């Protein structure tokens, strides 16, 4: 494979870095095109990566390895799961830059530099194959995000930036101790090797909890989600897009890459915890979203609910559930990103996020209303959009493990329809009570270019998800094989039997169980 | 013959002693020679550093003066760090002292003399030579703290440092005499042999007193009370010096005493070190939160960092010692950088400013300075990808390897409290409205030093990891 010759991943990390350094020293008029150019170049490289990735090839492709920093190995490489998440990052980045084109007017160079740095770190997280390198990329993202929220954010930006930073830092530091222990146990920080290391079951519990502390905050799971609404509301539009689109996916990626395959037994033991928290999150945050007056807060709470479906899907220990969780992550990255952009579009015009200040804008902004509706429906999970595929697969997977958890989590879809449609109705339909809202211009060419590509991908993923499932199928299967030994029995007891004899079997099965247990 | 061999081993100390005397004479004959003598003093430190550096990687060790001192890789590494830190403190000082009307020739001479003392401290293998080195360093430091005589704060800092330092020296001496009485020798290896058999109550008392005295010198909690006052009162270049070189020397001394003299009875002192480490981390972090003065903030930050360094000592392993040396090296770069940034905070009339309110919105008026300051703050907080993270990582790695998991977990969780006030500095500089009191810096030396130190703390510093790893490993081996 010629990929070994060209270090594509290193180049993808280097381009935004160099552009970030450049942006610091040039005028605003120059910083914008530099940032856009760099992110587009990275997107093109991402497409090259996608095309040349061989789903049937080696598990880890485009691998690079150099011992530059002593014990921290510069080891990069991707599997299908990393590939899709890297694609998501490089796809959203040019859109973020475009979204900030006019709305950011102060300290443009520093703003673009922070975003470009963020891109490097996001790609780094998904491509790192060394545990310490992963941690560095994972934690370093706090600095640019802290600055983005704190400098360019809204009214309460300082509180939100502190909360974001300290919350996530506290979650992550204990994970570092766990990582150090693992490296000493296994004698290597190489992630592919660690993936096949069997840690002692007792140690797994503590290690799992340490990783859980970090990823649950990042995800975010109820009850450690409270930083997210604050951060989202205060961050500038593009900051919210990146936060919802990619940063939250790091938590899910972490569960998938570390918690599940490295600690299968502990993961199985903690299923009740994860499912319990997910169930609460789905119902509780959906209800909270229902009463929000602030558009961004509503979408932020809906993110927590969607991420709960992801955790539910991940801990099903079966192919469907995990594949579904990944698709929900991708779909949510696109849809919530797009919804934040939609909010940004009208926020730029009216400078308020209060829902009641809008109303009936489908009359004066028909194109906007159409796109907004598409993303609303995708968020609800309407068949034909990306949201449906992911949620259906995760819930189908979860059903095999716990009927009750699935039942409660599924109410999230109904509640989701409730708060999203209610939001849409209040903004787009109804009488035009606010004169200024009624006078808003429809979206212009730039905004169209931001939203249309996302709309295309959302529909693509909804109509033909195979494109996105193909690269991850084999890697999910690898994980499922790895964790099979700890997989829970499940309570639905699915059987492929002739319906006429099924009744007979069900009657006899419990007896068999009792007999086995008594020995 | 024996004396000649010994003398040839302590060449760096000899170079420094003679240059200190020569410079003192020079100062008597030439008026207003502060700057010239500073340059010569830096040159002397450079020569001493060059001698030390030539034997950096070698693991050989030689005893000098009939077992009073030892020249080994550990001492050499510490000395190199001390000489470099002292040279930087000398280089950045002239402008500041001239402004305060105190650029006298005694300043470089005192720093050089204190470096001789520190050289003896890190090489001492006997309680007597330990005490001589420590006092030579301390006495110079007392004078340096009150160097700007006309400033009440400086005089107060000197007095406070002297009185409390005297108390600490007393405790150390008392402990040393107890150890001598119960172990029968002042020599570290002899004490180690005596402790091999059994540790009586008298010896334990002695150890506790010695550790208390040294904890004062490294400003570890609960003996840290003098630090904020002295750091705030002393002239800023002197504070930069206090926070770097003497701290390295005192910590290196602590390592050697603990491991060479008391190394056979780890359990006796391990609890003390763990308690002191955790207290320092927490008090350093919590105490800094309410501070309005940036120098006081740096003082608490140094208490906090000493706590992290002591985690390495608590392990009592070779890996832990190597980790401490790595952390010390990075700490010196971070803290010197922080003070270099502080020294650039001058208003339009040329007065030095050191309050939080003065740096509000600094990123708008002085973006490069604010960025450098932010790098040092994030680095001190140990946030990756800055180099300060590596120091924390190796120390915690050593703790995990030694099985001290609860210590590692508590320590690293407490580092989040510390992150709060480092973030506050960044917040004030980046998020607040510009106060616009800080003028453009006219001191090129400070700009360049700050730039180099910022680069060292940036991710570029990671390229130094392999070399640092080798040197510290060799140095740590010398203690076992």
Interface residues (C-beta under 8 A of the other chain):
Chain A: X68 X69 X70 X71 X72 X107 X110 X132 X135 X136 X137 X139 X140 X142 X143 X146 X147 X150 X151 X157 X158 X161 X162 X165 X166 X169 X170 X173 X174 X176 X177 X180 X181 X183 X184
Chain B: X363 X364 X367 X378 X383 X384 X385 X389 X393 X396 X397 X400 X401 X405 X408 X409 X412 X413 X415 X416 X419 X420 X423 X426 X427 X430 X431 X462 X463 X465 X466 X468 X469
